[in-house]
Amino acid sequence: MKKSRKPRRPDVASVELVGGPEKYELGLCIHDDKWADTYLDHRRRISDALGGEYFEIEHIGSTSVPGLAAKPIIDIVVAVDDITAEEDYLDPLLAAGYELRVREPRHRLVRTPERDVHVHLYERGDPAIGEYLLLRDHLRRNVEDRVLYERTKRTLLEKQWDDMNDYAAAKTEVILAIKARARAACRY
């Protein structure tokens, strides 16, 4: 049965960062082929928790790009039918051992207690999902931009970060430039 596209309730209107800001303490690691296996394990865990219903689940972020150094955190994106219907996805994921970290408009993030797997939840069709996949797929194909992105991350990690979100925001300009080139490459 196809679920209605109308949200059950209004979405949250502000950002809730469960546990507050966290200091950035992880460095970059050379790419580890085991990251793909960790993703597959969590893909099964997520699918089982969500009852086998159809959810889009993708490995995103630097650990999904062979040859790219990354902090050892597996990022996964899951598309749900209604982001406001947390009882359909959040409760089962919490029961499966994930912990809520972020609740914000159009996005939820749960993670493992070890903080080594982050699961980003968006509503099916949310443009953020396409943006993650655009960047991932381009970095998998384009060596020059992969090198640029890694060099940018290494340079930023020379600074002290009191909050991981600040480190992520500092990469935005380079990410936007890479995605612009990715879009241009897709037109040809």
N, C-alpha and C positions, 0 to 999 in steps of 0.2 A: 504494500500500500504506500503510495507516494504521500509524503507529508506536505502540509500546506507551507507555502513560502512566507506566509504572514507570521511575524514573530508572535510568540505567546504573550510576551510582555515587553515593555520598553527595556532597551539595553542600559547597562550602567552608564553613568554620565561622567565619571571621573576615574582616575587611575588609583587602584588599590595595590600597593606593593607590600605583599605579606612579608613581614620580617624586616622591612625597611631597607635602606641602601646597604650594599655589601661591597667590601673592598675587593678590588681585582687582584688576585694572587697567583693566577695560573699563567705560565709562560706558553710559548708555542712549542709544539712537538713536530718532528718530521711526520709525514703522513704514515699512518699505520693501517695496513689492510684489514686489521681486525675491527676497525670502526664500522665497516660494512656489515660484518657479522653481528655486532652489537645492535646496529640499526634493525637488522632482520629479527633479532630476538625481541626487541621492543615493539616492532611492527606486529608480531604475533601476540605479544602481551596486550597491546592496545586493542587489537581486533577482538581478542577473546573477551576483554573487559567490556567492550561495547556490544557484545552479544552477536558478533558475526554479521551484523547489519552492514550495509554498504557505506563505507566511509573512505574517502580518499586519504591515503597515508603516503607521505613522501619524505625521503632523507634530504635535508637541505643543509645549508651552511658549509663551512670550510671542510668539515670532516667528510662531506659527500663528494669532494673534488680530489681525485687521485693526484698525487704529486704536490699538493698544497699543504704547507705547514699549518697547523691549527692548534687552538687550545683543545685539550682532550674532552670536549663536551659534544655529544651527539645531539644535533638539532633535528627535530622531526616536525612536520606540519601535518595537521589533520583537518580535513574539511567536514564540518557537521552541518546538518540541515537548518538548525536554528540556534544561533549563539546564545539567545536568551533562555533557551530550554536546558539549563545546566543540569537538571535532573536526568536528562538523557545521556549525557556524556561525562560531566564532571564528577557526579557521585560514583559512577562505575570506575573511573580512573583513580579516584581517591581510594576506593575499596581495593584496587589492584596495587596499591602501594605508592602511587605518585602523590606529591604534595602540591597544593596550590601556591604559586608564587606571585602571579600577576592576574588581576582582573581589571580590564580597561575596555573602553568602547570598541566593539567588533573583535576583540582578542582576549583569549585567556591563555595562561601559561602554567603548566604543571611540570614538575621535575621529580627526579628520583631524590631520595634523602641524601644520597652521596653527591648530588648536584652534577652528575656526569651525563645525564640525559635530560634535555629540555623538550617538552612537547608543546608546540604552539597550536592553538585551536582557533580556527576562523570559520565563518559561515561559508558554505559552498558558494563559489563564484566571487568571493571577496578578491579584489585586485591584489592584495598583499600576497596571496598564494602565487599568482602568476609572476609577481616581482621576484619572489624567492627562486622560482624555477628558472626564470630568465637569467638571473645572475649565476645560479648553479650550472646551468647548461652551457652558458658562454664561457665560464671559467674552465669547464671540462674541455672545451674545444680550443681555447685561445691561450697559448703559452705566454704571450707578452703581457696580457692583462692578469694572468695568474701570478706572474712574477711581480708585477706592479702591486697587486693586492697584498701579496706576502711581504714585500718590502715595506709597504705602508704600515701593516700590522707590526712588524718588527720595530720600526721607527717609533710608533706610538707606545710600544711597550717599554721603551727606554724611560718613559715618564712614570710617575707614581699616580695611580688611579684610586680614588677613595670610593668610587662606585663603578661597577661593571657597566652600567648604563651610559656613563660618561665616555668610557672607552669605545663602546659601540657607536655613540653619536659622533665621535671624532673621526670615524671611518666614512661618514656619510658622503662627503664631497667626492671621494675617490670611487665609492660604490655607485653614485649617481653617474659619474663620467663613464664608468665601465658599462653600466646598463644602457646608457645612450649609445655606446658603440655596439652593444649587443642588438639593440633595436635596429640600428642602421644595417648591421650585417644580416638581419632577418629579412630585410626588404629586397635583398639581392638574390 
